[in-house]
Amino acid sequence: MTELSFQLYSARNFPPLSEVLNKLSQAGYSQVEGYGGIYANMDEAGLNALKADLELAGLTMPTGHFGLDMLEREPARALQIAKILGMEAIYCPYLMPDQRPSDASGWFAFGQRLAEAGKRYQDAGYVFGWHNHDFEFQTLADGSTPQEQIFAGGPDLAWEADIAWVVRGKADPFAWIESYGKRIRAVHVKDIAPAGENTDEDGWADVGHGTVAWKDLMEALRKTPAKHYVVEHDNPKDLDRLISRSFAAFETY
């Protein structure tokens, strides 16, 4: 069975973190994915305390999100965080709207920028890549998409494929898996509520309780090098429900 991870960003509104880790472990999760809001400002003692909390709960943190600023400007710090927490893969998760290029050449250059930033992490033995949202799938003036240009500019970039954001970007996830499956090293597993539902949760749903065709998608994704499957919900109102229902659904895939 595929081990299941959990993006801790989903639990940001449900502290304390140590209790979240215990809940995840008890529910059957074996891994978590970190993000900058947890560890970006931690000193070494804090990082070691987090590592101890993970070990106490029987969890590992093989993947983590790091902001582009830290990746480019504080590589030694990012590497320290990744090393102490035992990560295998580092993903850049986002680009603020005011920083996004407006044309294909700009996105190609951004792919080159990511690739350049990633070299030092790849040289240190880490998988390095990009995590998508929906804006990467908007059609540009030349008919291409930002996601295609990012990959063209960074031919060695791995992809943490956030499938539900692909769908929200009005793209076909199966086509993207077919075209770029060799790059997929991790997957965000989340779901989209039927139109008009779960408006108080930004239209997201627990895995298996929405409209994303996860059973068929998992068949396609298992043909890729994807190693980490990470449950996420951007704005859950009930963490216990998200944890338990998503795990139960994923077991059936």
Stockholm file with secondary structure:
# STOCKHOLM 1.0

chainA/1-253         MTELSFQLYSARNFPPLSEVLNKLSQAGYSQVEGYGGIYANMDEAGLNALKADLELAGLTMPTGHFGLDMLEREPARALQIAKILGMEAIYCPYLMPDQRPSDASGWFAFGQRLAEAGKRYQDAGYVFGWHNHDFEFQTLADGSTPQEQIFAGGPDLAWEADIAWVVRGKADPFAWIESYGKRIRAVHVKDIAPAGENTDEDGWADVGHGTVAWKDLMEALRKTPAKHYVVEHDNPKDLDRLISRSFAAFETY
#=GR chainA/1-253 SS CCCEEEBGGGGTTSCCHHHHHHHHHHHTCCEEEECHHHHTTCCHHHHHHHHHHHHHHTCEEEEEECCHHHHHHCHHHHHHHHHHHTCSEEEECCCCGGGCCSSHHHHHHHHHHHHHHHHHHHHTTCEEEEECCSGGGSCCTTSCCHHHHHHHHCTTCEEEEEHHHHHHTTCCHHHHHHHHGGGEEEEEECEECCTTSCGGGTTEECTTSSSSCHHHHHHHHTTSCCCEEEECCSSCSCHHHHHHHHHHHHHTC
#=GC SS_cons         CCCEEEBGGGGTTSCCHHHHHHHHHHHTCCEEEECHHHHTTCCHHHHHHHHHHHHHHTCEEEEEECCHHHHHHCHHHHHHHHHHHTCSEEEECCCCGGGCCSSHHHHHHHHHHHHHHHHHHHHTTCEEEEECCSGGGSCCTTSCCHHHHHHHHCTTCEEEEEHHHHHHTTCCHHHHHHHHGGGEEEEEECEECCTTSCGGGTTEECTTSSSSCHHHHHHHHTTSCCCEEEECCSSCSCHHHHHHHHHHHHHTC
//
